[in-house]
Amino acid sequence: MTETTTFTAAVLDTARRAALRPVLILLGCFLALSAALLGFLAVLAAAGIGADIAIWIRGSFVLASAVLLLVFGVSASRGSRNALLRVRIIAPIVLVAIVVIVSIPGFLPDWVRLEQAVCGALVLPVAIIVNLPRTRALFPAKAANA
C-alpha cells in the first residue's frame, strides 16, 4: 500500500465516520426508546397491570430491529459496505412497518402509538441519510487488483 493510498483510506474512513455519526445517534435513541417501552411494560406487569400481548410482541420486534440496525450501523461506520446495504434495506422496511402499525386505529393504545411514532421519527432520517448518494459514495467498490 502506498503512502497516498493510506492517506486516502484514512480520509475516507474519517469522512465515513463523520457522515454516519448522526445515524448512530438516531439509532441509539431508537434502541433506548424501544428498550424503555419493554421496561415500562415489565414495570406494569410487576405492578399487576396487564398489557395486551400485541404490545409485548410489537415492542419485542421493534427492539430487535433497533438492535440489528445499530449493529449494522456501527459496522457500516467502520467501513463495511454490506452493513451499509443492510441498513439501507432494513431502515425503510422498519419505517413502513411503524407507519402501518401507527395508522391502524384501535390496534394499540394511544401511548404505544405515540411511542411508535417517535420511533418512526427517529428511523426516517436514518433511512434518508444512508440512501443519499453522498453517503453511498463513501463506500467505494473494491479495486480489482486490491
C-alpha positions in Angstrom: 0.0 0.0 0.0 1.4 3.4 -1.0 1.5 6.4 1.2 -1.1 8.1 -1.0 -3.4 5.1 -0.7 -3.0 5.0 3.1 -3.8 8.8 3.3 -6.8 8.4 1.0 -8.1 5.5 3.1 -7.7 7.4 6.3 -9.5 10.4 4.9 -12.3 8.2 3.6 -12.6 6.5 7.0 -12.8 9.8 8.8 -15.5 11.1 6.3 -17.4 7.9 6.7 -17.5 8.0 10.5 -18.5 11.7 10.4 -21.3 11.1 7.9 -22.7 8.2 9.9 -22.4 9.8 13.3 -25.9 11.2 13.2 -27.2 7.8 12.0 -25.6 6.1 15.1 -27.0 8.7 17.4 -30.5 8.3 16.0 -30.3 4.5 16.1 -29.0 4.7 19.7 -32.0 6.8 20.6 -34.3 4.3 18.8 -32.8 1.4 20.7 -33.1 3.3 24.0 -36.8 4.2 23.4 -37.6 0.6 22.3 -36.0 -0.8 25.4 -37.8 1.7 27.6 -41.1 0.5 26.2 -40.4 -3.1 27.2 -39.0 -1.9 30.6 -42.2 0.1 31.1 -44.3 -3.0 30.2 -42.3 -5.0 32.7 -43.0 -2.4 35.5 -46.7 -2.5 34.6 -46.6 -6.3 34.8 -44.8 -6.2 38.2 -47.5 -3.8 39.4 -50.2 -6.2 38.4 -51.4 -4.1 35.4 -51.5 -6.4 32.4 -50.7 -5.2 28.9 -52.0 -6.7 25.8 -49.8 -9.4 24.3 -49.8 -7.5 21.0 -47.9 -4.7 22.7 -45.3 -7.1 24.1 -44.8 -8.7 20.7 -44.7 -5.4 18.8 -42.3 -4.0 21.3 -40.0 -7.0 21.1 -39.9 -6.9 17.3 -39.1 -3.1 17.4 -36.4 -3.7 19.9 -34.9 -6.5 17.8 -34.9 -4.3 14.7 -33.3 -1.4 16.7 -30.5 -3.7 17.9 -29.9 -5.0 14.3 -29.9 -1.6 12.8 -27.5 -0.3 15.4 -25.1 -3.2 15.0 -25.2 -2.8 11.2 -24.8 1.0 11.6 -21.7 0.6 13.7 -20.3 -1.9 11.2 -21.0 0.5 8.4 -19.3 3.3 10.1 -16.2 1.1 10.3 -16.3 0.7 6.5 -18.5 -2.4 5.8 -20.3 -2.0 2.5 -22.5 -5.0 3.3 -23.6 -3.4 6.6 -24.5 -0.2 4.9 -26.6 -2.2 2.4 -28.4 -3.9 5.3 -29.1 -0.6 6.9 -30.3 0.9 3.6 -32.7 -2.0 3.2 -33.9 -2.6 6.8 -34.4 1.1 7.8 -37.1 1.8 5.2 -38.8 -1.5 6.0 -38.9 -0.7 9.7 -40.2 2.7 8.9 -43.1 1.4 6.8 -44.0 -1.2 9.4 -44.1 1.5 12.1 -46.3 3.8 9.9 -48.7 0.9 9.2 -49.0 0.0 12.9 -49.4 3.6 14.0 -52.1 4.2 11.3 -54.3 1.3 12.4 -57.0 2.8 14.6 -57.6 1.0 17.9 -54.9 -1.7 17.4 -52.7 -0.3 20.1 -53.3 2.1 22.9 -52.6 5.8 22.1 -49.5 5.9 24.3 -47.9 2.9 22.4 -48.9 4.5 19.1 -47.1 7.7 20.2 -44.0 5.8 21.2 -44.0 4.1 17.9 -44.5 7.4 16.1 -41.4 8.8 17.8 -39.5 5.6 16.8 -40.6 6.2 13.2 -39.4 9.8 13.5 -36.0 8.6 14.6 -35.8 6.0 11.8 -36.9 8.3 9.0 -33.7 10.4 8.9 -31.7 7.2 9.1 -33.4 5.9 6.0 -32.8 9.1 4.2 -29.1 9.6 5.2 -28.0 6.1 4.4 -29.6 6.3 1.0 -28.1 9.6 -0.1 -25.7 9.4 -3.0 -23.0 11.2 -1.0 -23.3 8.6 1.8 -23.1 5.7 -0.7 -20.1 7.4 -2.3 -18.1 6.9 0.9 -18.2 3.1 0.3 -16.4 2.7 -3.0 -16.3 -0.7 -4.6 -13.0 -2.6 -4.0 -10.4 -2.2 -6.7 -10.0 -5.2 -9.0 -6.3 -5.6 -8.0 -6.8 -5.0 -4.3 
